[in-house]
Amino acid sequence: MRVVIADDSVLLREGLARLLAEAGIETVALVGDAEQLEAAVAEHRPDVAIIDIRMPPTYTHEGAQAAIRLREQDAQIGLLLLSQSLESRYAAELARLHPKGFGYLLKDRVVDVSLLVDAVNRVASGQTMLDPDVISFLLGRRTRRDQVADLSDREREVLALVAQGRSNAAIASELVLTPKTVETHIGSIMSKLELPPQADGHRRVLAVLAWLQQD
């Protein structure tokens, strides 16, 4: 697998490259801004682009905006966004519009090599990977707005795992439930949120994130 890493911190991007190399993942370019990122992707055609949301020159949303452009140019490239803090607007928007091969992790998570490698592998294979803290934040925000008042605590736990792209079997294992119980919870969640059940995992994540983004 081949990746491009875009982050204005030299130490971080070189550190990520070393961690990935230990897992057999090749870094073909290390860049520090969105313009260099797009040029590197055009030149190397990587499987995954790992992108800091905030990059020069304004350190606002250049990375996220570049990710949107990359997705519009290549529907197959995996995109893994990194952020120092919660950036729910762009994470949810990108996942809602382009859920296939999309991931978002807080930078604190990348020190966990297994999680980083799992995220890269997931987005490379077309799956969706969202940081659990981001999902918790979004769910908490909706709770404060009384948007999920009808969901039980267990249903919120299941919904958070659904939004991370977990399969029913993975959810059952994580929460120590039977697959049938997970199916029941998901059916109840979709009913309460007025979302039709989706057999396709990407559509399921898309539906959840679309609901989370409602005003």
Secondary structure, 3 states (H helix, E strand, C coil): CEEEEECCCHHHHHHHHHHHHHCCCEEEEEECCHHHHHHHHHHHCCCEEEEECCCCCCCCCHHHHHHHHHHHHCCCCEEEEEECCCCHHHHHHHHHHCCCCEEEEEHHHHHCHHHHHHHHHHHHCCCEEECHHHHHHHHHHHHHCCCCCCCCHHHHHHHHHHHCCCCHHHHHHHHCCCHHHHHHHHHHHHHHCCCCCCCCHHHHHHHHHHHHCCC
